[in-house]
Amino acid sequence: MSLATLTSHLQHTHRAARIAATLAGVLGVGIVAGQIGATPTAHASAAFHYSSGYSVQQGWLCYGWSNGTVHCTHNWYRSGSSYISLNPSWVPNSGAASASAFGGGHLAPANTSSSSHLGAAPSGISAWANTGRGAYAMRDFGGDAYSGLFGQCTWYAWYRHQGEPLMQLGNAAQWAYSASAHGLRTGSTPAVGATAVFQGGVQGASGIGHVAHVEAVYGNGWFLVSEMNFYANGGGWGRVDYRYVHTGGGVSFIY
């Protein structure tokens, strides 16, 4: 193979990988161990590796099947020590691993009926109580179209929903008003997997608002979020923390 042909081949491969990474936000991703991109059923991404069973890889929940295939989804959340997939036909929940290894692959959007898991609020819950979940630092990923916004609350909320046009909604406080024009549903009821939008000054939000990702919902108006660029419970710029917040004026949700 000539140098020119090899160069053209590599450029085509890299372009295909970028396209696959973009589609991953909507479709989920799958690779075959040792044969990345070898079959039309696999969306190639060098960022993921095969590991038997469950693993979390760069913010994605992955499941390595016994046939050497690994499927990863961005639609998931933590519940205590468990990982809950919102797309169980692609990445199964615990006890559902006997499902077909190629169960579709399209992410099902979270909705209030299936993802509003009401539970008793933890004892001692309050606006600034420690959640018991440690904060952690993140690093941006290669090829991020919004790398200039990495570290902000809007970047993290988009990172958890890369298939949605959240970065087109303006400053955080504008998201709830702009969402419907981009085909997104909004409401005032928290749901696991939804994006929480806080207006300026509400529950610690800055003057331009704040957005976060809903991790758990409790039965008395309280819910748990993960967020970035919020200086509480070990959080801050480029760091993800967990915080208890509650419904009320100036709080809305994008589903």
CYANA upper distance limits for C-alpha pairs under 8 A (distance plus 0.5 A):
  1 MET  CA      5 THR  CA      6.72
  1 MET  CA      6 LEU  CA      6.80
  2 SER  CA      6 LEU  CA      6.63
  3 LEU  CA      7 THR  CA      6.54
  4 ALA  CA      8 SER  CA      6.70
  5 THR  CA      9 HIS  CA      6.64
  6 LEU  CA     10 LEU  CA      6.70
  7 THR  CA     11 GLN  CA      6.70
  8 SER  CA     12 HIS  CA      6.70
  9 HIS  CA     13 THR  CA      6.68
 10 LEU  CA     14 HIS  CA      6.61
 11 GLN  CA     15 ARG  CA      6.58
 12 HIS  CA     16 ALA  CA      6.64
 13 THR  CA     17 ALA  CA      6.71
 14 HIS  CA     18 ARG  CA      6.79
 15 ARG  CA     19 ILE  CA      6.79
 16 ALA  CA     20 ALA  CA      6.58
 17 ALA  CA     21 ALA  CA      6.60
 17 ALA  CA     44 ALA  CA      6.70
 17 ALA  CA     45 SER  CA      6.55
 17 ALA  CA     46 ALA  CA      8.43
 18 ARG  CA     22 THR  CA      6.80
 18 ARG  CA    143 GLY  CA      7.77
 19 ILE  CA     23 LEU  CA      6.76
 20 ALA  CA     24 ALA  CA      6.53
 20 ALA  CA     43 HIS  CA      6.28
 20 ALA  CA     44 ALA  CA      6.59
 20 ALA  CA     45 SER  CA      7.32
 21 ALA  CA     25 GLY  CA      7.68
 21 ALA  CA     44 ALA  CA      8.16
 21 ALA  CA     45 SER  CA      6.86
 22 THR  CA     26 VAL  CA      8.29
 23 LEU  CA     27 LEU  CA      6.38
 23 LEU  CA     28 GLY  CA      8.01
 23 LEU  CA    163 GLY  CA      8.47
 24 ALA  CA     28 GLY  CA      5.06
 24 ALA  CA     29 VAL  CA      5.68
 24 ALA  CA     43 HIS  CA      7.95
 25 GLY  CA     74 HIS  CA      7.45
 25 GLY  CA    161 HIS  CA      7.62
 25 GLY  CA    162 GLN  CA      5.29
 25 GLY  CA    163 GLY  CA      5.10
 26 VAL  CA    106 HIS  CA      7.43
 26 VAL  CA    107 LEU  CA      6.76
 26 VAL  CA    162 GLN  CA      7.64
 26 VAL  CA    163 GLY  CA      5.09
 27 LEU  CA    105 GLY  CA      6.20
 27 LEU  CA    106 HIS  CA      5.06
 27 LEU  CA    107 LEU  CA      6.07
 28 GLY  CA     71 HIS  CA      7.84
 28 GLY  CA     72 CYS  CA      6.30
 28 GLY  CA     73 THR  CA      5.23
 28 GLY  CA     74 HIS  CA      7.35
 28 GLY  CA     90 TRP  CA      8.41
 28 GLY  CA    105 GLY  CA      6.50
 28 GLY  CA    106 HIS  CA      7.08
 28 GLY  CA    107 LEU  CA      6.91
 29 VAL  CA     42 ALA  CA      7.62
 29 VAL  CA     43 HIS  CA      5.77
 29 VAL  CA     44 ALA  CA      7.71
 29 VAL  CA     45 SER  CA      8.12
 29 VAL  CA     71 HIS  CA      6.20
 29 VAL  CA     72 CYS  CA      5.67
 29 VAL  CA     73 THR  CA      7.08
 29 VAL  CA    105 GLY  CA      8.03
 30 GLY  CA     41 THR  CA      8.20
 30 GLY  CA     42 ALA  CA      5.43
 30 GLY  CA     43 HIS  CA      5.73
 30 GLY  CA     44 ALA  CA      7.31
 30 GLY  CA     69 THR  CA      7.42
 30 GLY  CA     70 VAL  CA      5.96
 30 GLY  CA     71 HIS  CA      4.69
 30 GLY  CA     72 CYS  CA      6.61
 31 ILE  CA     35 GLN  CA      7.90
 31 ILE  CA     36 ILE  CA      5.95
 31 ILE  CA     37 GLY  CA      7.28
 31 ILE  CA     42 ALA  CA      5.51
 31 ILE  CA     43 HIS  CA      6.65
 31 ILE  CA     44 ALA  CA      6.31
 31 ILE  CA     45 SER  CA      7.84
 31 ILE  CA     48 PHE  CA      8.26
 31 ILE  CA     49 HIS  CA      8.44
 31 ILE  CA     50 TYR  CA      8.32
 31 ILE  CA     69 THR  CA      6.23
 31 ILE  CA     70 VAL  CA      5.93
 31 ILE  CA     71 HIS  CA      7.15
 32 VAL  CA     36 ILE  CA      6.02
 32 VAL  CA     37 GLY  CA      8.01
 32 VAL  CA     38 ALA  CA      8.12
 32 VAL  CA     42 ALA  CA      7.26
 32 VAL  CA     50 TYR  CA      8.18
 32 VAL  CA     68 GLY  CA      6.31
 32 VAL  CA     69 THR  CA      4.90
 32 VAL  CA     70 VAL  CA      6.86
 33 ALA  CA     49 HIS  CA      7.68
 33 ALA  CA     50 TYR  CA      6.08
 33 ALA  CA     68 GLY  CA      5.89
 33 ALA  CA     69 THR  CA      6.53
 33 ALA  CA     70 VAL  CA      7.86
 35 GLN  CA     39 THR  CA      8.37
 36 ILE  CA     42 ALA  CA      7.86
 36 ILE  CA     44 ALA  CA      6.05
 36 ILE  CA     45 SER  CA      7.91
 36 ILE  CA     46 ALA  CA      8.24
 37 GLY  CA     42 ALA  CA      6.27
 37 GLY  CA     43 HIS  CA      6.78
 37 GLY  CA     44 ALA  CA      5.22
 38 ALA  CA     42 ALA  CA      7.82
 41 THR  CA    102 PHE  CA      8.47
 47 ALA  CA     57 GLN  CA      8.46
 47 ALA  CA     58 GLN  CA      8.39
 48 PHE  CA     57 GLN  CA      7.11
 49 HIS  CA     70 VAL  CA      8.15
 50 TYR  CA     64 GLY  CA      6.52
 50 TYR  CA     68 GLY  CA      7.70
 50 TYR  CA     69 THR  CA      7.67
 50 TYR  CA     70 VAL  CA      6.24
 51 SER  CA     55 SER  CA      7.42
 51 SER  CA     63 TYR  CA      7.98
 51 SER  CA     64 GLY  CA      5.82
 51 SER  CA     70 VAL  CA      7.90
 52 SER  CA     63 TYR  CA      7.47
 52 SER  CA     64 GLY  CA      4.87
 52 SER  CA     65 TRP  CA      6.83
 52 SER  CA     66 SER  CA      7.50
 53 GLY  CA     62 CYS  CA      8.41
 53 GLY  CA     63 TYR  CA      5.59
 53 GLY  CA     64 GLY  CA      5.22
 53 GLY  CA     65 TRP  CA      7.07
 54 TYR  CA     61 LEU  CA      7.73
 54 TYR  CA     62 CYS  CA      6.15
 54 TYR  CA     63 TYR  CA      5.04
 54 TYR  CA     64 GLY  CA      6.95
 55 SER  CA     61 LEU  CA      6.60
 55 SER  CA     62 CYS  CA      5.69
 55 SER  CA     63 TYR  CA      6.90
 56 VAL  CA     60 TRP  CA      6.00
 56 VAL  CA     61 LEU  CA      5.19
 56 VAL  CA     62 CYS  CA      6.38
 57 GLN  CA     61 LEU  CA      7.01
 57 GLN  CA     62 CYS  CA      7.40
 59 GLY  CA     74 HIS  CA      7.62
 60 TRP  CA     72 CYS  CA      6.45
 60 TRP  CA     73 THR  CA      6.03
 60 TRP  CA     74 HIS  CA      5.46
 60 TRP  CA     76 TRP  CA      8.41
 61 LEU  CA     72 CYS  CA      5.89
 61 LEU  CA     73 THR  CA      5.95
 61 LEU  CA     74 HIS  CA      6.97
 61 LEU  CA     76 TRP  CA      7.20
 61 LEU  CA     83 TYR  CA      8.28
 61 LEU  CA     85 SER  CA      8.05
 61 LEU  CA     91 VAL  CA      8.13
 62 CYS  CA     70 VAL  CA      7.03
 62 CYS  CA     71 HIS  CA      5.96
 62 CYS  CA     72 CYS  CA      4.51
 62 CYS  CA     73 THR  CA      6.99
 62 CYS  CA     91 VAL  CA      7.15
 63 TYR  CA     70 VAL  CA      5.94
 63 TYR  CA     71 HIS  CA      5.95
 63 TYR  CA     72 CYS  CA      6.94
 63 TYR  CA     91 VAL  CA      6.36
 63 TYR  CA     92 PRO  CA      7.97
 64 GLY  CA     68 GLY  CA      7.25
 64 GLY  CA     69 THR  CA      6.32
 64 GLY  CA     70 VAL  CA      4.66
 64 GLY  CA     71 HIS  CA      7.11
 65 TRP  CA     69 THR  CA      5.75
 65 TRP  CA     70 VAL  CA      6.39
 65 TRP  CA    101 ALA  CA      7.25
 69 THR  CA    101 ALA  CA      8.07
 71 HIS  CA     90 TRP  CA      7.04
 71 HIS  CA     91 VAL  CA      6.56
 72 CYS  CA     90 TRP  CA      8.21
 72 CYS  CA     91 VAL  CA      6.95
 73 THR  CA     85 SER  CA      8.20
 73 THR  CA     87 ASN  CA      7.85
 73 THR  CA     90 TRP  CA      8.13
 73 THR  CA     91 VAL  CA      7.20
 73 THR  CA    107 LEU  CA      8.14
 74 HIS  CA    160 ARG  CA      6.89
 74 HIS  CA    161 HIS  CA      7.70
 75 ASN  CA     85 SER  CA      6.82
 75 ASN  CA     86 LEU  CA      5.83
 75 ASN  CA     87 ASN  CA      7.10
 75 ASN  CA    107 LEU  CA      7.66
 75 ASN  CA    160 ARG  CA      7.86
 75 ASN  CA    161 HIS  CA      8.03
 75 ASN  CA    193 GLY  CA      7.88
 76 TRP  CA     83 TYR  CA      7.55
 76 TRP  CA     84 ILE  CA      6.00
 76 TRP  CA     85 SER  CA      4.85
 76 TRP  CA     86 LEU  CA      5.78
 76 TRP  CA     87 ASN  CA      8.13
 76 TRP  CA    193 GLY  CA      7.94
 77 TYR  CA     83 TYR  CA      6.50
 77 TYR  CA     84 ILE  CA      5.90
 77 TYR  CA     85 SER  CA      7.23
 77 TYR  CA     86 LEU  CA      8.45
 77 TYR  CA    193 GLY  CA      7.78
 77 TYR  CA    215 GLU  CA      6.54
 78 ARG  CA     82 SER  CA      6.31
 78 ARG  CA     83 TYR  CA      5.26
 78 ARG  CA     84 ILE  CA      6.53
 78 ARG  CA    215 GLU  CA      7.40
 79 SER  CA     83 TYR  CA      6.71
 79 SER  CA     84 ILE  CA      7.30
 79 SER  CA    215 GLU  CA      8.23
 79 SER  CA    216 ALA  CA      7.88
 83 TYR  CA     93 ASN  CA      7.93
 84 ILE  CA     93 ASN  CA      6.42
 84 ILE  CA     94 SER  CA      8.42
 85 SER  CA     91 VAL  CA      6.86
 85 SER  CA     92 PRO  CA      7.01
 85 SER  CA     93 ASN  CA      6.24
 86 LEU  CA    107 LEU  CA      8.36
 86 LEU  CA    108 ALA  CA      7.62
 86 LEU  CA    109 PRO  CA      8.46
 86 LEU  CA    110 ALA  CA      7.37
 87 ASN  CA     91 VAL  CA      6.59
 87 ASN  CA     92 PRO  CA      7.73
 87 ASN  CA    106 HIS  CA      8.46
 87 ASN  CA    107 LEU  CA      6.26
 87 ASN  CA    108 ALA  CA      6.47
 88 PRO  CA     92 PRO  CA      4.57
 88 PRO  CA     93 ASN  CA      6.24
 88 PRO  CA     96 ALA  CA      8.21
 89 SER  CA     99 ALA  CA      7.33
 89 SER  CA    100 SER  CA      8.05
 89 SER  CA    103 GLY  CA      5.55
 89 SER  CA    104 GLY  CA      7.30
 89 SER  CA    105 GLY  CA      7.81
 90 TRP  CA    101 ALA  CA      7.95
 90 TRP  CA    102 PHE  CA      7.44
 90 TRP  CA    103 GLY  CA      5.91
 90 TRP  CA    104 GLY  CA      6.92
 90 TRP  CA    105 GLY  CA      5.69
 90 TRP  CA    106 HIS  CA      8.20
 92 PRO  CA     96 ALA  CA      5.85
 92 PRO  CA     97 ALA  CA      5.94
 92 PRO  CA     99 ALA  CA      7.71
 93 ASN  CA     97 ALA  CA      7.47
 99 ALA  CA    103 GLY  CA      7.75
109 PRO  CA    255 TYR  CA      8.36
110 ALA  CA    114 SER  CA      7.51
110 ALA  CA    115 SER  CA      6.65
110 ALA  CA    192 VAL  CA      8.15
110 ALA  CA    193 GLY  CA      6.70
110 ALA  CA    194 ALA  CA      7.75
110 ALA  CA    255 TYR  CA      7.14
111 ASN  CA    115 SER  CA      6.34
111 ASN  CA    116 SER  CA      8.32
111 ASN  CA    191 ALA  CA      7.73
111 ASN  CA    255 TYR  CA      6.83
112 THR  CA    116 SER  CA      5.82
112 THR  CA    189 THR  CA      8.39
112 THR  CA    190 PRO  CA      8.21
112 THR  CA    191 ALA  CA      5.86
112 THR  CA    192 VAL  CA      8.27
112 THR  CA    255 TYR  CA      8.12
115 SER  CA    191 ALA  CA      6.11
115 SER  CA    192 VAL  CA      5.45
115 SER  CA    193 GLY  CA      7.46
116 SER  CA    190 PRO  CA      7.44
116 SER  CA    191 ALA  CA      4.87
116 SER  CA    192 VAL  CA      5.91
116 SER  CA    216 ALA  CA      8.38
116 SER  CA    217 VAL  CA      6.81
117 HIS  CA    191 ALA  CA      7.94
117 HIS  CA    192 VAL  CA      7.44
117 HIS  CA    216 ALA  CA      7.44
117 HIS  CA    217 VAL  CA      6.32
117 HIS  CA    218 TYR  CA      7.82
118 LEU  CA    216 ALA  CA      8.44
118 LEU  CA    217 VAL  CA      5.87
118 LEU  CA    218 TYR  CA      5.20
118 LEU  CA    219 GLY  CA      5.56
119 GLY  CA    217 VAL  CA      7.29
119 GLY  CA    218 TYR  CA      5.19
119 GLY  CA    219 GLY  CA      6.12
120 ALA  CA    218 TYR  CA      6.18
120 ALA  CA    219 GLY  CA      6.53
120 ALA  CA    220 ASN  CA      8.46
121 ALA  CA    125 ILE  CA      7.33
121 ALA  CA    218 TYR  CA      5.77
121 ALA  CA    219 GLY  CA      7.31
121 ALA  CA    220 ASN  CA      7.72
121 ALA  CA    222 TRP  CA      7.61
124 GLY  CA    129 ALA  CA      7.74
125 ILE  CA    129 ALA  CA      6.46
125 ILE  CA    244 TYR  CA      7.64
126 SER  CA    244 TYR  CA      7.14
126 SER  CA    245 VAL  CA      8.24
127 ALA  CA    203 GLN  CA      8.24
127 ALA  CA    243 ARG  CA      8.13
127 ALA  CA    244 TYR  CA      6.16
127 ALA  CA    245 VAL  CA      6.25
127 ALA  CA    246 HIS  CA      8.33
128 TRP  CA    232 ALA  CA      8.26
128 TRP  CA    243 ARG  CA      7.77
128 TRP  CA    244 TYR  CA      7.52
129 ALA  CA    243 ARG  CA      8.15
129 ALA  CA    244 TYR  CA      7.63
130 ASN  CA    233 ASN  CA      6.83
130 ASN  CA    243 ARG  CA      7.82
131 THR  CA    233 ASN  CA      8.46
131 THR  CA    242 TYR  CA      7.00
131 THR  CA    243 ARG  CA      6.75
131 THR  CA    244 TYR  CA      7.54
133 ARG  CA    241 ASP  CA      8.18
133 ARG  CA    242 TYR  CA      6.82
134 GLY  CA    233 ASN  CA      8.05
134 GLY  CA    234 GLY  CA      7.84
134 GLY  CA    241 ASP  CA      7.30
134 GLY  CA    242 TYR  CA      7.92
135 ALA  CA    233 ASN  CA      7.28
135 ALA  CA    234 GLY  CA      5.85
135 ALA  CA    235 GLY  CA      6.39
135 ALA  CA    239 ARG  CA      7.21
135 ALA  CA    240 VAL  CA      5.89
135 ALA  CA    241 ASP  CA      4.82
135 ALA  CA    242 TYR  CA      7.32
136 TYR  CA    234 GLY  CA      8.34
136 TYR  CA    235 GLY  CA      8.05
136 TYR  CA    239 ARG  CA      5.99
136 TYR  CA    240 VAL  CA      5.91
136 TYR  CA    241 ASP  CA      7.30
137 ALA  CA    238 GLY  CA      6.47
137 ALA  CA    239 ARG  CA      4.72
137 ALA  CA    240 VAL  CA      6.74
138 MET  CA    238 GLY  CA      6.35
138 MET  CA    239 ARG  CA      6.41
138 MET  CA    240 VAL  CA      7.78
139 ARG  CA    238 GLY  CA      7.80
140 ASP  CA    144 ASP  CA      7.75
140 ASP  CA    147 SER  CA      7.33
140 ASP  CA    150 PHE  CA      7.04
146 TYR  CA    150 PHE  CA      7.34
146 TYR  CA    155 TRP  CA      7.94
149 LEU  CA    154 THR  CA      8.27
149 LEU  CA    155 TRP  CA      6.40
150 PHE  CA    155 TRP  CA      6.09
150 PHE  CA    156 TYR  CA      8.10
150 PHE  CA    238 GLY  CA      7.37
151 GLY  CA    155 TRP  CA      7.07
151 GLY  CA    156 TYR  CA      7.76
151 GLY  CA    228 MET  CA      7.08
151 GLY  CA    229 ASN  CA      6.79
151 GLY  CA    237 TRP  CA      5.44
151 GLY  CA    238 GLY  CA      4.26
151 GLY  CA    239 ARG  CA      7.58
152 GLN  CA    156 TYR  CA      7.14
152 GLN  CA    228 MET  CA      6.54
152 GLN  CA    229 ASN  CA      5.84
152 GLN  CA    237 TRP  CA      6.87
152 GLN  CA    238 GLY  CA      7.32
153 CYS  CA    157 ALA  CA      6.81
153 CYS  CA    172 ALA  CA      8.46
153 CYS  CA    210 HIS  CA      7.01
153 CYS  CA    211 VAL  CA      6.38
153 CYS  CA    212 ALA  CA      7.22
153 CYS  CA    227 GLU  CA      6.73
153 CYS  CA    228 MET  CA      5.14
153 CYS  CA    229 ASN  CA      5.87
153 CYS  CA    230 PHE  CA      8.00
154 THR  CA    158 TRP  CA      6.64
154 THR  CA    167 MET  CA      7.77
154 THR  CA    171 ASN  CA      8.34
154 THR  CA    172 ALA  CA      6.91
154 THR  CA    210 HIS  CA      8.07
154 THR  CA    211 VAL  CA      6.66
154 THR  CA    212 ALA  CA      8.32
155 TRP  CA    159 TYR  CA      6.48
155 TRP  CA    167 MET  CA      8.18
156 TYR  CA    160 ARG  CA      6.89
156 TYR  CA    212 ALA  CA      8.09
156 TYR  CA    227 GLU  CA      7.18
156 TYR  CA    228 MET  CA      6.46
157 ALA  CA    161 HIS  CA      7.15
157 ALA  CA    166 LEU  CA      8.44
157 ALA  CA    195 THR  CA      7.15
157 ALA  CA    211 VAL  CA      7.01
157 ALA  CA    212 ALA  CA      6.14
157 ALA  CA    213 HIS  CA      6.39
157 ALA  CA    227 GLU  CA      7.77
158 TRP  CA    162 GLN  CA      5.95
158 TRP  CA    164 GLU  CA      7.87
158 TRP  CA    165 PRO  CA      8.46
158 TRP  CA    166 LEU  CA      6.28
158 TRP  CA    167 MET  CA      7.14
160 ARG  CA    213 HIS  CA      7.84
161 HIS  CA    166 LEU  CA      8.38
165 PRO  CA    169 LEU  CA      7.89
165 PRO  CA    182 HIS  CA      7.61
166 LEU  CA    175 TRP  CA      7.99
166 LEU  CA    179 ALA  CA      8.27
169 LEU  CA    174 GLN  CA      6.99
169 LEU  CA    175 TRP  CA      5.59
169 LEU  CA    178 SER  CA      5.93
169 LEU  CA    179 ALA  CA      7.06
170 GLY  CA    174 GLN  CA      6.27
170 GLY  CA    175 TRP  CA      6.89
170 GLY  CA    178 SER  CA      8.25
171 ASN  CA    175 TRP  CA      7.28
171 ASN  CA    208 ILE  CA      6.83
171 ASN  CA    209 GLY  CA      7.72
172 ALA  CA    197 VAL  CA      7.37
172 ALA  CA    198 PHE  CA      8.08
172 ALA  CA    199 GLN  CA      8.23
172 ALA  CA    208 ILE  CA      6.75
172 ALA  CA    209 GLY  CA      5.44
172 ALA  CA    210 HIS  CA      5.62
172 ALA  CA    211 VAL  CA      6.30
173 ALA  CA    197 VAL  CA      7.19
173 ALA  CA    198 PHE  CA      6.84
173 ALA  CA    199 GLN  CA      5.41
173 ALA  CA    200 GLY  CA      6.92
173 ALA  CA    208 ILE  CA      6.09
173 ALA  CA    209 GLY  CA      4.69
173 ALA  CA    210 HIS  CA      6.87
173 ALA  CA    211 VAL  CA      8.35
174 GLN  CA    178 SER  CA      6.56
174 GLN  CA    209 GLY  CA      8.42
175 TRP  CA    179 ALA  CA      6.27
175 TRP  CA    197 VAL  CA      7.43
176 ALA  CA    180 SER  CA      8.39
176 ALA  CA    186 THR  CA      7.19
176 ALA  CA    197 VAL  CA      7.01
176 ALA  CA    252 SER  CA      7.17
176 ALA  CA    253 PHE  CA      7.44
176 ALA  CA    254 ILE  CA      7.20
178 SER  CA    182 HIS  CA      7.56
179 ALA  CA    183 GLY  CA      7.12
179 ALA  CA    184 LEU  CA      5.60
179 ALA  CA    185 ARG  CA      7.42
179 ALA  CA    186 THR  CA      7.65
179 ALA  CA    254 ILE  CA      7.71
180 SER  CA    184 LEU  CA      5.43
180 SER  CA    185 ARG  CA      6.54
180 SER  CA    186 THR  CA      7.71
184 LEU  CA    254 ILE  CA      7.21
184 LEU  CA    255 TYR  CA      7.29
185 ARG  CA    254 ILE  CA      6.29
185 ARG  CA    255 TYR  CA      5.94
186 THR  CA    252 SER  CA      7.64
186 THR  CA    253 PHE  CA      5.89
186 THR  CA    254 ILE  CA      4.98
186 THR  CA    255 TYR  CA      6.46
187 GLY  CA    252 SER  CA      6.35
187 GLY  CA    253 PHE  CA      5.83
187 GLY  CA    254 ILE  CA      7.25
187 GLY  CA    255 TYR  CA      8.35
188 SER  CA    247 THR  CA      7.99
188 SER  CA    251 VAL  CA      7.43
188 SER  CA    252 SER  CA      5.22
188 SER  CA    253 PHE  CA      6.38
189 THR  CA    247 THR  CA      8.07
189 THR  CA    252 SER  CA      7.82
189 THR  CA    253 PHE  CA      7.41
190 PRO  CA    194 ALA  CA      7.54
190 PRO  CA    196 ALA  CA      8.07
190 PRO  CA    214 VAL  CA      7.88
190 PRO  CA    217 VAL  CA      7.14
190 PRO  CA    223 PHE  CA      7.74
190 PRO  CA    247 THR  CA      8.04
190 PRO  CA    252 SER  CA      8.32
190 PRO  CA    253 PHE  CA      6.93
191 ALA  CA    214 VAL  CA      7.19
191 ALA  CA    216 ALA  CA      8.09
191 ALA  CA    217 VAL  CA      7.01
191 ALA  CA    255 TYR  CA      8.11
192 VAL  CA    214 VAL  CA      5.67
192 VAL  CA    215 GLU  CA      5.86
192 VAL  CA    216 ALA  CA      5.97
192 VAL  CA    217 VAL  CA      6.92
193 GLY  CA    213 HIS  CA      6.98
193 GLY  CA    214 VAL  CA      5.82
193 GLY  CA    215 GLU  CA      6.78
193 GLY  CA    255 TYR  CA      8.02
194 ALA  CA    213 HIS  CA      6.64
194 ALA  CA    214 VAL  CA      5.95
194 ALA  CA    253 PHE  CA      6.75
194 ALA  CA    254 ILE  CA      6.16
194 ALA  CA    255 TYR  CA      5.30
195 THR  CA    211 VAL  CA      7.22
195 THR  CA    212 ALA  CA      6.22
195 THR  CA    213 HIS  CA      5.28
195 THR  CA    214 VAL  CA      6.59
195 THR  CA    253 PHE  CA      6.00
195 THR  CA    254 ILE  CA      5.56
195 THR  CA    255 TYR  CA      7.12
196 ALA  CA    211 VAL  CA      5.97
196 ALA  CA    212 ALA  CA      5.64
196 ALA  CA    213 HIS  CA      6.49
196 ALA  CA    214 VAL  CA      6.92
196 ALA  CA    225 VAL  CA      8.47
196 ALA  CA    251 VAL  CA      7.52
196 ALA  CA    252 SER  CA      6.43
196 ALA  CA    253 PHE  CA      5.11
196 ALA  CA    254 ILE  CA      7.08
197 VAL  CA    209 GLY  CA      7.95
197 VAL  CA    210 HIS  CA      6.55
197 VAL  CA    211 VAL  CA      5.09
197 VAL  CA    212 ALA  CA      7.26
197 VAL  CA    250 GLY  CA      8.47
197 VAL  CA    251 VAL  CA      6.22
197 VAL  CA    252 SER  CA      5.74
197 VAL  CA    253 PHE  CA      6.30
197 VAL  CA    254 ILE  CA      8.10
198 PHE  CA    202 VAL  CA      6.42
198 PHE  CA    203 GLN  CA      8.00
198 PHE  CA    205 ALA  CA      6.90
198 PHE  CA    209 GLY  CA      5.98
198 PHE  CA    210 HIS  CA      5.58
198 PHE  CA    211 VAL  CA      6.57
198 PHE  CA    250 GLY  CA      6.26
198 PHE  CA    251 VAL  CA      5.35
198 PHE  CA    252 SER  CA      7.29
199 GLN  CA    205 ALA  CA      7.31
199 GLN  CA    207 GLY  CA      8.26
199 GLN  CA    208 ILE  CA      7.72
199 GLN  CA    209 GLY  CA      5.05
199 GLN  CA    210 HIS  CA      7.18
199 GLN  CA    250 GLY  CA      5.58
199 GLN  CA    251 VAL  CA      7.13
200 GLY  CA    205 ALA  CA      5.90
200 GLY  CA    206 SER  CA      5.83
200 GLY  CA    207 GLY  CA      4.72
200 GLY  CA    208 ILE  CA      5.72
200 GLY  CA    209 GLY  CA      4.56
200 GLY  CA    210 HIS  CA      7.67
201 GLY  CA    205 ALA  CA      5.26
201 GLY  CA    206 SER  CA      6.01
201 GLY  CA    207 GLY  CA      6.26
201 GLY  CA    209 GLY  CA      7.46
202 VAL  CA    206 SER  CA      8.49
202 VAL  CA    209 GLY  CA      8.25
202 VAL  CA    250 GLY  CA      6.77
202 VAL  CA    251 VAL  CA      8.13
203 GLN  CA    245 VAL  CA      7.83
205 ALA  CA    209 GLY  CA      5.71
205 ALA  CA    210 HIS  CA      5.65
206 SER  CA    210 HIS  CA      7.10
211 VAL  CA    227 GLU  CA      7.83
212 ALA  CA    225 VAL  CA      6.51
212 ALA  CA    226 SER  CA      6.47
212 ALA  CA    227 GLU  CA      5.23
212 ALA  CA    228 MET  CA      7.95
213 HIS  CA    225 VAL  CA      5.75
213 HIS  CA    226 SER  CA      5.80
213 HIS  CA    227 GLU  CA      6.72
214 VAL  CA    223 PHE  CA      7.63
214 VAL  CA    224 LEU  CA      6.45
214 VAL  CA    225 VAL  CA      4.93
214 VAL  CA    226 SER  CA      7.09
215 GLU  CA    223 PHE  CA      8.11
215 GLU  CA    224 LEU  CA      5.94
215 GLU  CA    225 VAL  CA      5.69
215 GLU  CA    226 SER  CA      7.06
216 ALA  CA    223 PHE  CA      6.14
216 ALA  CA    224 LEU  CA      5.52
216 ALA  CA    225 VAL  CA      7.61
217 VAL  CA    221 GLY  CA      8.38
217 VAL  CA    222 TRP  CA      7.02
217 VAL  CA    223 PHE  CA      4.80
217 VAL  CA    224 LEU  CA      6.84
218 TYR  CA    222 TRP  CA      5.88
218 TYR  CA    223 PHE  CA      5.97
221 GLY  CA    246 HIS  CA      5.81
221 GLY  CA    247 THR  CA      5.85
222 TRP  CA    244 TYR  CA      7.22
222 TRP  CA    245 VAL  CA      6.17
222 TRP  CA    246 HIS  CA      4.70
222 TRP  CA    247 THR  CA      7.05
223 PHE  CA    244 TYR  CA      6.33
223 PHE  CA    245 VAL  CA      6.08
223 PHE  CA    246 HIS  CA      6.36
223 PHE  CA    247 THR  CA      8.44
224 LEU  CA    242 TYR  CA      7.38
224 LEU  CA    243 ARG  CA      6.22
224 LEU  CA    244 TYR  CA      5.19
224 LEU  CA    245 VAL  CA      6.73
225 VAL  CA    242 TYR  CA      6.11
225 VAL  CA    243 ARG  CA      6.00
225 VAL  CA    244 TYR  CA      7.02
225 VAL  CA    245 VAL  CA      7.79
226 SER  CA    240 VAL  CA      6.89
226 SER  CA    241 ASP  CA      6.03
226 SER  CA    242 TYR  CA      4.97
226 SER  CA    243 ARG  CA      7.06
227 GLU  CA    240 VAL  CA      5.85
227 GLU  CA    241 ASP  CA      6.15
227 GLU  CA    242 TYR  CA      7.05
227 GLU  CA    243 ARG  CA      8.50
228 MET  CA    235 GLY  CA      7.21
228 MET  CA    236 GLY  CA      6.81
228 MET  CA    237 TRP  CA      6.91
228 MET  CA    238 GLY  CA      6.72
228 MET  CA    239 ARG  CA      5.98
228 MET  CA    240 VAL  CA      5.23
228 MET  CA    241 ASP  CA      7.05
229 ASN  CA    235 GLY  CA      6.93
229 ASN  CA    236 GLY  CA      4.69
229 ASN  CA    237 TRP  CA      4.66
229 ASN  CA    238 GLY  CA      6.76
229 ASN  CA    239 ARG  CA      6.95
229 ASN  CA    240 VAL  CA      7.95
230 PHE  CA    235 GLY  CA      6.02
230 PHE  CA    236 GLY  CA      5.47
230 PHE  CA    237 TRP  CA      7.69
230 PHE  CA    241 ASP  CA      8.04
231 TYR  CA    235 GLY  CA      5.33
231 TYR  CA    236 GLY  CA      5.15
231 TYR  CA    237 TRP  CA      8.49
232 ALA  CA    236 GLY  CA      7.85
232 ALA  CA    241 ASP  CA      7.79
232 ALA  CA    243 ARG  CA      8.24
233 ASN  CA    241 ASP  CA      6.70
233 ASN  CA    242 TYR  CA      7.47
233 ASN  CA    243 ARG  CA      7.78
234 GLY  CA    239 ARG  CA      8.39
234 GLY  CA    241 ASP  CA      6.82
235 GLY  CA    239 ARG  CA      5.71
235 GLY  CA    240 VAL  CA      6.18
235 GLY  CA    241 ASP  CA      5.27
236 GLY  CA    240 VAL  CA      7.80
236 GLY  CA    241 ASP  CA      8.39
247 THR  CA    251 VAL  CA      6.49
247 THR  CA    252 SER  CA      8.32
